[in-house]
Amino acid sequence: MAWDESKAWRRGRHNQKLYQAKLEDAQSAPSRNAKRKKLVHPEDMPWELSPQGLLKHLLNEGMNTRMETVDAYMLIIAPGSRSGKHRQLAEECLYVLEGRGYDLHQDCDVEITDTYHWKPQAEVKRFEWEAGDVIYIPPCTIHQHFNADPARPARLISCINRIYKNSGLNDLEQIEDAPEYDPKVVLTADRVAQYIAKAAKKVA
């Protein structure tokens, strides 16, 4: 009965200005954005020796830039080495700036119900690439990048849409770490060349 329902909806003692906060956030956005970077210089792009490999972050939500939807990083793979192996829900593309190599991709069967399940397919696909190529990574695909040149590093620029994360679907899983990954190492620009040379010797 409607009368009984009214007893339920009128309950509750909390008062919180949630809509007002959203309105104030929208009104203050222009002044906030004016302080965020529209131009990022190389010295402002952080280095990271990550489980995925050596990265130079170009755009990231942690970098205070105006970019709202895309994260981008440069991946540097030492001669003869490889990146980490990972899988994420979002699709990804990588532009090959320098070098030659190949990717291994393994598609997954995905089921989304009350929970999220994925299972790797048996087939592993190989894709050869070189400078100037664009590599496309489909959603939920396990993938890894290999530098086929024993003498020179490869450099790839990765772009991925962070809308999946903002929608609560940040399904990122590291399956294998890059060979050179060491969580104790903190890289700076002057140590990058040393790192690449050391990594090449380690793989050789």
Phi, psi and chi 1 to 4 in degrees:
 res  aa     phi    psi   chi1   chi2   chi3   chi4
   1 MET       -  146.7  -62.8  -69.9  -69.1      -
   2 ALA   -60.5  -36.2      -      -      -      -
   3 TRP   -63.4  -40.8  177.2 -108.7      -      -
   4 ASP   -65.5  -38.4  -67.0  -28.2      -      -
   5 GLU   -63.9  -35.1 -171.9  -88.6  -22.4      -
   6 SER   -64.8  -28.4   71.5      -      -      -
   7 LYS   -67.4  -29.3  -64.7  177.2 -177.3  177.7
   8 ALA   -78.3  -49.0      -      -      -      -
   9 TRP   -70.1  -20.0   73.3  -98.3      -      -
  10 ARG   -85.2   -3.1  -66.9  173.8   64.9 -179.1
  11 ARG   -76.4  161.8  -70.1 -159.4  -58.4  -93.6
  12 GLY   115.3  131.0      -      -      -      -
  13 ARG  -113.3   -5.4  -61.7 -178.2  179.7 -179.2
  14 HIS   -84.3  145.5  -59.9  -67.0      -      -
  15 ASN  -132.1  124.8 -175.4  -73.7      -      -
  16 GLN  -144.4  131.8 -167.0  171.2   -5.5      -
  17 LYS   -86.7   68.0  -64.8 -175.1  177.0 -179.3
  18 LEU   -74.0  -44.2  -61.1  176.3      -      -
  19 TYR   -65.3  -41.2 -179.7   83.8      -      -
  20 GLN   -60.6  -39.7 -178.7   64.0   31.0      -
  21 ALA   -64.5  -40.2      -      -      -      -
  22 LYS   -64.0  -40.3 -173.6 -177.6  -65.6 -174.3
  23 LEU   -64.7  -44.1 -178.3   61.8      -      -
  24 GLU   -66.5  -35.6  -69.8  171.0    0.1      -
  25 ASP   -63.6  -41.4 -178.8   73.1      -      -
  26 ALA   -66.3  -38.3      -      -      -      -
  27 GLN   -70.0  -30.9  -68.7  171.1  -20.9      -
  28 SER   -89.6   -5.9   63.2      -      -      -
  29 ALA   -57.3  -44.9      -      -      -      -
  30 PRO   -58.3  -43.0  -26.5   36.1      -      -
  31 SER   -70.3  -35.2   61.1      -      -      -
  32 ARG   -65.3  -45.2  -82.8 -160.2  -38.8  -85.7
  33 ASN   -65.6  -29.8  -74.1  -22.3      -      -
  34 ALA   -63.2  -23.0      -      -      -      -
  35 LYS   -92.4   -6.5  -60.4  172.9 -176.0  176.2
  36 ARG   -91.5  149.7  -63.0  166.0   72.3 -171.4
  37 LYS   -73.5  133.1  -60.6  172.3 -174.0  173.5
  38 LYS  -104.3   -9.5  -67.0  176.6   73.6  175.5
  39 LEU  -135.2  125.3  177.8   64.5      -      -
  40 VAL  -114.2  121.4 -175.1      -      -      -
  41 HIS   -87.1  155.6  -60.8  -72.0      -      -
  42 PRO   -52.5  -38.4  -27.5   35.0      -      -
  43 GLU   -69.9  -13.5   56.8  -91.2   21.6      -
  44 ASP   -96.8    1.7  -61.4  -38.1      -      -
  45 MET   -96.9  113.0  -59.1  173.1 -174.4      -
  46 PRO   -69.5  143.0  -13.2   25.7      -      -
  47 TRP   -87.6  149.4  -69.1   99.1      -      -
  48 GLU  -150.5  126.1 -179.1 -177.7    2.4      -
  49 LEU   -91.0   97.9 -177.2   55.1      -      -
  50 SER  -107.8  169.6   74.2      -      -      -
  51 PRO   -57.7  -23.3  -27.4   35.9      -      -
  52 GLN   -84.9  -14.2 -170.6   60.7    8.8      -
  53 GLY   130.3 -165.5      -      -      -      -
  54 LEU   -80.5  119.2  174.3   58.6      -      -
  55 LEU  -120.0  144.5  -50.3 -179.6      -      -
  56 LYS  -119.5  112.2 -175.4  165.9 -167.9 -179.8
  57 HIS   -75.1  124.6  -67.1  -79.3      -      -
  58 LEU   -94.0  -44.3  -49.2  179.0      -      -
  59 LEU  -140.9  132.3  -67.9  166.4      -      -
  60 ASN  -157.3  147.2 -174.0  -80.1      -      -
  61 GLU   -62.1  -17.8   60.4 -176.0  -32.5      -
  62 GLY   -86.5    4.1      -      -      -      -
  63 MET  -103.9    4.9  -69.1  172.1   58.8      -
  64 ASN    59.2   44.1 -165.7   34.5      -      -
  65 THR  -102.9  172.2   70.0      -      -      -
  66 ARG   -77.9  -11.6  -73.8  -67.8  -61.4  -90.7
  67 MET   -66.5  124.2  179.5   58.6   68.5      -
  68 GLU  -100.8  -23.8  -61.6  -76.9   -2.9      -
  69 THR  -124.5  -13.5   57.7      -      -      -
  70 VAL  -123.6  135.1  173.7      -      -      -
  71 ASP  -107.1  142.7  -73.8  -31.2      -      -
  72 ALA  -143.0  140.7      -      -      -      -
  73 TYR  -145.1  157.4   59.3   75.1      -      -
  74 MET   -97.6  128.8 -177.2 -174.1  -58.4      -
  75 LEU  -104.2  124.5  169.6   66.0      -      -
  76 ILE  -110.1  119.4  -60.9   96.0      -      -
  77 ILE  -108.2  123.3  -51.6  174.4      -      -
  78 ALA   -62.8  156.7      -      -      -      -
  79 PRO   -51.3  128.8  -26.8   35.0      -      -
  80 GLY    70.9    5.7      -      -      -      -
  81 SER  -102.5 -165.7 -169.2      -      -      -
  82 ARG  -148.8  161.7   62.3 -171.7 -177.7  -85.4
  83 SER   -80.8  179.6   71.7      -      -      -
  84 GLY   -70.9  174.2      -      -      -      -
  85 LYS  -116.2  126.9 -179.2 -166.0  -66.1 -175.4
  86 HIS  -147.0  175.6   68.4 -172.9      -      -
  87 ARG  -144.9  137.9  177.0 -162.4   59.3   81.7
  88 GLN  -140.9  160.5   72.8  -99.8  -19.0      -
  89 LEU   -69.9  -37.8 -178.6   57.9      -      -
  90 ALA   -72.5  146.0      -      -      -      -
  91 GLU   -74.7  161.4   59.3 -174.3   -5.6      -
  92 GLU  -145.2  149.9  178.5 -176.1    6.0      -
  93 CYS  -132.5  147.7   68.1      -      -      -
  94 LEU  -130.8  131.7  -62.4  101.6      -      -
  95 TYR   -98.7  129.4  176.7   74.3      -      -
  96 VAL   -86.5  107.2 -177.2      -      -      -
  97 LEU   -77.6  -40.4  -78.8  170.8      -      -
  98 GLU  -154.1  139.5  176.7 -175.5   17.4      -
  99 GLY   102.9 -176.5      -      -      -      -
 100 ARG  -145.4  151.3   59.1 -178.4  175.5   83.7
 101 GLY   178.8 -151.8      -      -      -      -
 102 TYR  -154.4  159.9   61.8   93.8      -      -
 103 ASP  -113.1  149.4  -93.1   30.4      -      -
 104 LEU  -115.1  124.0  -65.4 -178.2      -      -
 105 HIS  -120.1  137.9  -67.6 -174.1      -      -
 106 GLN  -131.3  109.6 -170.6  172.5   13.6      -
 107 ASP   -68.8  156.3  -64.4  -31.1      -      -
 108 CYS  -125.0  143.8  -66.4      -      -      -
 109 ASP   -83.5  128.2  -63.8  -39.5      -      -
 110 VAL  -121.4  138.7  178.7      -      -      -
 111 GLU  -132.9  125.1 -178.9 -178.9   -0.5      -
 112 ILE  -117.5  110.1  -58.2  176.2      -      -
 113 THR  -122.5 -127.2   54.6      -      -      -
 114 ASP   -69.3  -24.9  -69.7  -17.5      -      -
 115 THR  -125.7  179.0   57.2      -      -      -
 116 TYR  -118.9  123.2  178.4   81.1      -      -
 117 HIS  -125.8  142.3  -55.5  -79.8      -      -
 118 TRP  -142.5  147.6   59.9  -85.7      -      -
 119 LYS  -139.2  124.5 -178.8  179.7  178.4 -178.3
 120 PRO   -63.9  139.4  -18.1   30.0      -      -
 121 GLN   -77.0  162.2  -64.4  179.0    1.3      -
 122 ALA   -71.0  -35.1      -      -      -      -
 123 GLU   -75.7  133.5 -177.4 -177.6   10.5      -
 124 VAL  -113.2  122.2  176.8      -      -      -
 125 LYS  -100.2  141.7  -58.4  170.3 -174.9  174.0
 126 ARG  -111.9  134.6  176.8  171.7  169.9  144.2
 127 PHE  -129.8  120.3  -60.5   93.2      -      -
 128 GLU   -82.0  141.8  -53.3  -80.1  -20.2      -
 129 TRP  -141.5  161.1   46.4 -103.8      -      -
 130 GLU  -149.8  173.6   60.9 -177.6   14.9      -
 131 ALA   -52.5  133.2      -      -      -      -
 132 GLY    99.5  -15.4      -      -      -      -
 133 ASP   -82.2  158.0  -69.7  -18.1      -      -
 134 VAL  -116.7  129.1  171.0      -      -      -
 135 ILE  -101.6  127.2  -53.5  163.4      -      -
 136 TYR  -104.2  129.7  170.3   66.9      -      -
 137 ILE  -110.9  112.1  -47.0  -68.8      -      -
 138 PRO   -66.4  162.5  -17.6   30.9      -      -
 139 PRO   -57.1  143.9  -23.6   33.1      -      -
 140 CYS    58.7   32.5  -68.3      -      -      -
 141 THR  -104.7  125.0  -63.2      -      -      -
 142 ILE   -70.8  129.4  -62.0  169.9      -      -
 143 HIS  -147.4  155.9   56.4  -80.2      -      -
 144 GLN  -151.9  144.2 -169.5  168.6   23.4      -
 145 HIS  -111.1  136.0  -42.5  -69.6      -      -
 146 PHE  -122.3  132.4  -65.6   77.7      -      -
 147 ASN   -89.4  116.0 -177.1   -6.3      -      -
 148 ALA   -88.2   -4.4      -      -      -      -
 149 ASP   -92.9  119.0 -167.9  -32.0      -      -
 150 PRO   -77.5   -5.2   28.8  -34.0      -      -
 151 ALA  -116.6  -22.5      -      -      -      -
 152 ARG  -129.9  147.3  -58.9  179.6   60.6 -177.4
 153 PRO   -72.5  157.8   23.9  -30.5      -      -
 154 ALA  -109.1  145.7      -      -      -      -
 155 ARG  -129.6  128.2  -69.1 -171.0  -61.0  129.9
 156 LEU  -129.1  143.1  -59.9   86.3      -      -
 157 ILE  -106.2  122.1  -70.5 -176.3      -      -
 158 SER  -100.7  135.5  163.9      -      -      -
 159 CYS  -126.7  131.9  -66.5      -      -      -
 160 ILE  -143.3  141.4 -170.0  166.6      -      -
 161 ASN   -83.9  125.5 -164.2  -39.8      -      -
 162 ARG   -85.3    7.0   69.7  174.0   79.9  127.0
 163 ILE   -62.8  -30.9 -164.8   68.6      -      -
 164 TYR   -61.7  -45.1  -71.9   85.0      -      -
 165 LYS   -62.3  -43.8  176.4  179.6 -179.3  -65.5
 166 ASN   -67.8  -17.0  -64.8  -19.8      -      -
 167 SER   -95.1    7.3  -59.6      -      -      -
 168 GLY    84.3   16.8      -      -      -      -
 169 LEU  -118.8   45.7  -62.0  171.2      -      -
 170 ASN   -82.9   67.9 -173.1   30.7      -      -
 171 ASP   -90.7   84.0 -176.0   45.3      -      -
 172 LEU  -116.0  126.2  172.1   62.6      -      -
 173 GLU  -134.2  127.0 -179.9  176.9   11.6      -
 174 GLN   -88.6  121.7 -163.4   71.9   31.1      -
 175 ILE   -98.6  -35.5  -62.7  167.8      -      -
 176 GLU  -145.8  136.2  176.7 -173.7  -40.5      -
 177 ASP   -82.3  152.6  -68.4  -14.7      -      -
 178 ALA   -60.4  146.4      -      -      -      -
 179 PRO   -57.5  -32.7  -18.5   27.0      -      -
 180 GLU   -88.7   -2.6  -56.0   83.7   15.5      -
 181 TYR   -62.7  129.3  173.3   59.7      -      -
 182 ASP  -142.6  111.3 -177.6  -15.4      -      -
 183 PRO   -62.6  -15.4   20.7  -30.5      -      -
 184 LYS   -84.6  -14.6  -61.0 -173.8  -68.2  -64.2
 185 VAL   -85.3  129.7  172.4      -      -      -
 186 VAL  -114.7  114.6  177.5      -      -      -
 187 LEU   -91.1  142.6  -77.5 -177.9      -      -
 188 THR  -124.3  168.6   54.7      -      -      -
 189 ALA   -55.9  -38.6      -      -      -      -
 190 ASP   -74.4  -12.1   56.7  -16.8      -      -
 191 ARG  -102.1   -6.4  -65.8 -174.1   60.8 -166.6
 192 VAL   -64.5  -46.8  169.8      -      -      -
 193 ALA   -61.0  -40.5      -      -      -      -
 194 GLN   -63.3  -40.8  -65.4  174.6  -18.2      -
 195 TYR   -61.6  -46.2  159.0   80.5      -      -
 196 ILE   -63.6  -43.3  -66.9  174.2      -      -
 197 ALA   -63.2  -42.4      -      -      -      -
 198 LYS   -65.4  -40.9 -177.7  178.7  178.3 -178.1
 199 ALA   -64.7  -38.5      -      -      -      -
 200 ALA   -63.7  -41.0      -      -      -      -
 201 LYS   -66.8  -36.3  -70.6  179.1 -177.5  177.3
 202 LYS   -64.6  -42.1 -176.6  175.8  179.2 -179.3
 203 VAL   -69.3  -40.8  172.8      -      -      -
 204 ALA   -64.0      -      -      -      -      -
